[in-house]
Amino acid sequence: MALLVLAAVLVVGAVVASALALVAVAAVAAVVLGAAATKITHTELVTSRREANRDRAAQAKAYEAITAERIAENRAHTEHLTGLVEQTRADREKTVAELEAALAAAHQRAAEAMKSRAEEARRAAEAQIETAALRERLAEAENRAAEAIVRVAELEQELDVVRADLAARSAENAAWRAAQSA
């Protein structure tokens, strides 16, 4: 800026002095000083752009490091959640297997109780002499059968609840994995 002001002062001074040689020298000096000012401005512009590019490159490297750290954290979190989901699935499957075994045992007991009831009923019909004692046995067998039927119904309800929960967890896991892969 100072160079342009100096050139303007020289030109104005030469014009005021009305000397043709002095005007020519002032004009040449103005062109040279303008070129020098342009060169200085250009150099400062290039320097500031280089510094800005360096800053952007450093910032990009910092973001790259942050991104790598976040990716590592995300992977660790994903592995942790996957482990929890797998453990939950294993626990649910174990529970389902236990309930199915209990249900099978209850069905077996119910079948045995029903068979026992039928046997007791047949004996009651054949042995009318022991009616009082057989009626008591029949009542006990019917109570056991009713308890077994109630227990079978309870176990079937529990099994349905556990299966529904397992299906919901599997759906959540699938949705979570789909969201992670997206």
Secondary structure per residue as TSV (DSSP state, phi and psi in degrees):
chain	resnum	aa	ss	phi	psi
A	1	M	-	360.0	-41.3
A	2	A	H	-63.1	-35.8
A	3	L	H	-66.2	-39.4
A	4	L	H	-67.8	-37.7
A	5	V	H	-65.1	-43.0
A	6	L	H	-61.2	-41.4
A	7	A	H	-64.8	-40.7
A	8	A	H	-64.8	-40.1
A	9	V	H	-64.4	-41.9
A	10	L	H	-63.1	-43.3
A	11	V	H	-66.2	-45.3
A	12	V	H	-62.3	-43.1
A	13	G	H	-62.4	-39.8
A	14	A	H	-68.8	-40.3
A	15	V	H	-66.1	-41.0
A	16	V	H	-64.5	-40.0
A	17	A	H	-71.8	-17.8
A	18	S	T	57.0	32.3
A	19	A	-	-102.4	123.3
A	20	L	H	-63.5	-40.8
A	21	A	H	-66.5	-39.9
A	22	L	H	-68.1	-36.4
A	23	V	H	-65.1	-42.1
A	24	A	H	-63.3	-45.1
A	25	V	H	-63.7	-42.5
A	26	A	H	-64.1	-38.1
A	27	A	H	-64.9	-44.8
A	28	V	H	-63.4	-43.4
A	29	A	H	-62.9	-38.7
A	30	A	H	-64.5	-41.5
A	31	V	H	-64.6	-44.7
A	32	V	H	-64.5	-45.8
A	33	L	H	-65.2	-37.8
A	34	G	H	-63.7	-41.7
A	35	A	H	-64.5	-40.5
A	36	A	H	-64.2	-42.0
A	37	A	H	-63.6	-41.2
A	38	T	H	-63.3	-42.6
A	39	K	H	-63.3	-43.0
A	40	I	H	-63.2	-44.8
A	41	T	H	-61.4	-43.4
A	42	H	H	-62.4	-43.3
A	43	T	H	-62.8	-43.5
A	44	E	H	-63.8	-39.2
A	45	L	H	-63.5	-46.5
A	46	V	H	-62.3	-42.5
A	47	T	H	-63.4	-44.7
A	48	S	H	-65.5	-35.7
A	49	R	H	-66.9	-40.2
A	50	R	H	-63.6	-42.9
A	51	E	H	-63.8	-41.1
A	52	A	H	-63.6	-40.2
A	53	N	H	-65.3	-39.1
A	54	R	H	-63.3	-43.8
A	55	D	H	-61.3	-43.5
A	56	R	H	-64.8	-38.1
A	57	A	H	-65.5	-42.8
A	58	A	H	-64.3	-40.7
A	59	Q	H	-64.1	-40.7
A	60	A	H	-63.4	-40.3
A	61	K	H	-65.1	-39.4
A	62	A	H	-64.3	-43.2
A	63	Y	H	-64.3	-36.3
A	64	E	H	-63.3	-41.6
A	65	A	H	-65.7	-42.3
A	66	I	H	-63.1	-42.4
A	67	T	H	-62.9	-42.4
A	68	A	H	-62.7	-40.0
A	69	E	H	-65.1	-42.7
A	70	R	H	-66.3	-37.4
A	71	I	H	-62.9	-43.1
A	72	A	H	-63.6	-43.2
A	73	E	H	-62.3	-41.4
A	74	N	H	-63.9	-41.7
A	75	R	H	-63.4	-43.7
A	76	A	H	-62.4	-42.5
A	77	H	H	-64.7	-41.9
A	78	T	H	-62.0	-44.4
A	79	E	H	-63.2	-39.8
A	80	H	H	-62.8	-48.2
A	81	L	H	-64.7	-38.5
A	82	T	H	-62.4	-41.3
A	83	G	H	-61.5	-43.0
A	84	L	H	-63.6	-42.3
A	85	V	H	-63.8	-44.0
A	86	E	H	-64.4	-40.1
A	87	Q	H	-64.4	-42.9
A	88	T	H	-62.9	-43.1
A	89	R	H	-61.5	-44.0
A	90	A	H	-63.1	-42.2
A	91	D	H	-62.9	-42.7
A	92	R	H	-64.8	-43.3
A	93	E	H	-64.1	-37.4
A	94	K	H	-64.9	-43.9
A	95	T	H	-62.2	-43.1
A	96	V	H	-60.9	-43.8
A	97	A	H	-63.0	-41.7
A	98	E	H	-64.6	-42.9
A	99	L	H	-66.3	-37.6
A	100	E	H	-64.8	-39.6
A	101	A	H	-65.3	-42.2
A	102	A	H	-64.0	-39.1
A	103	L	H	-64.6	-42.5
A	104	A	H	-63.0	-41.5
A	105	A	H	-65.2	-39.5
A	106	A	H	-66.2	-40.2
A	107	H	H	-61.1	-41.5
A	108	Q	H	-63.4	-45.0
A	109	R	H	-63.9	-39.0
A	110	A	H	-64.3	-41.9
A	111	A	H	-64.4	-41.6
A	112	E	H	-65.6	-40.1
A	113	A	H	-65.1	-41.3
A	114	M	H	-64.8	-40.5
A	115	K	H	-65.1	-41.0
A	116	S	H	-64.0	-40.9
A	117	R	H	-62.2	-45.0
A	118	A	H	-62.8	-39.8
A	119	E	H	-65.0	-42.8
A	120	E	H	-64.3	-38.8
A	121	A	H	-65.1	-42.5
A	122	R	H	-62.6	-42.3
A	123	R	H	-64.8	-37.3
A	124	A	H	-63.7	-38.7
A	125	A	H	-68.7	-38.4
A	126	E	H	-77.4	-34.3
A	127	A	-	-112.8	75.3
A	128	Q	G	-70.8	-12.3
A	129	I	G	-68.6	-37.9
A	130	E	G	-99.8	41.9
A	131	T	H	-59.1	-46.9
A	132	A	H	-63.0	-46.5
A	133	A	H	-67.7	-39.0
A	134	L	H	-69.6	-33.8
A	135	R	H	-62.8	-39.4
A	136	E	H	-63.9	-43.9
A	137	R	H	-63.1	-42.1
A	138	L	H	-61.9	-43.1
A	139	A	H	-62.1	-42.3
A	140	E	H	-63.6	-43.7
A	141	A	H	-63.6	-40.2
A	142	E	H	-65.9	-38.3
A	143	N	H	-62.6	-44.6
A	144	R	H	-62.9	-40.3
A	145	A	H	-64.6	-42.7
A	146	A	H	-64.6	-43.1
A	147	E	H	-62.6	-41.6
A	148	A	H	-65.0	-40.5
A	149	I	H	-65.5	-42.8
A	150	V	H	-62.9	-44.4
A	151	R	H	-63.7	-40.1
A	152	V	H	-61.4	-43.6
A	153	A	H	-63.2	-42.7
A	154	E	H	-62.3	-44.7
A	155	L	H	-65.2	-37.7
A	156	E	H	-64.3	-39.3
A	157	Q	H	-65.0	-44.5
A	158	E	H	-61.2	-41.8
A	159	L	H	-63.2	-41.3
A	160	D	H	-61.7	-42.0
A	161	V	H	-63.0	-45.5
A	162	V	H	-65.9	-39.6
A	163	R	H	-65.3	-40.6
A	164	A	H	-64.3	-41.3
A	165	D	H	-64.0	-42.0
A	166	L	H	-63.9	-40.2
A	167	A	H	-64.7	-40.5
A	168	A	H	-65.3	-42.7
A	169	R	H	-63.8	-39.8
A	170	S	H	-65.0	-40.4
A	171	A	H	-65.2	-41.3
A	172	E	H	-62.3	-42.5
A	173	N	H	-63.3	-42.2
A	174	A	H	-64.7	-41.7
A	175	A	H	-65.1	-40.8
A	176	W	H	-64.3	-43.0
A	177	R	H	-65.9	-37.8
A	178	A	H	-63.5	-40.6
A	179	A	H	-66.5	-37.4
A	180	Q	H	-68.6	-35.8
A	181	S	H	-79.9	-15.4
A	182	A	-	-80.1	360.0
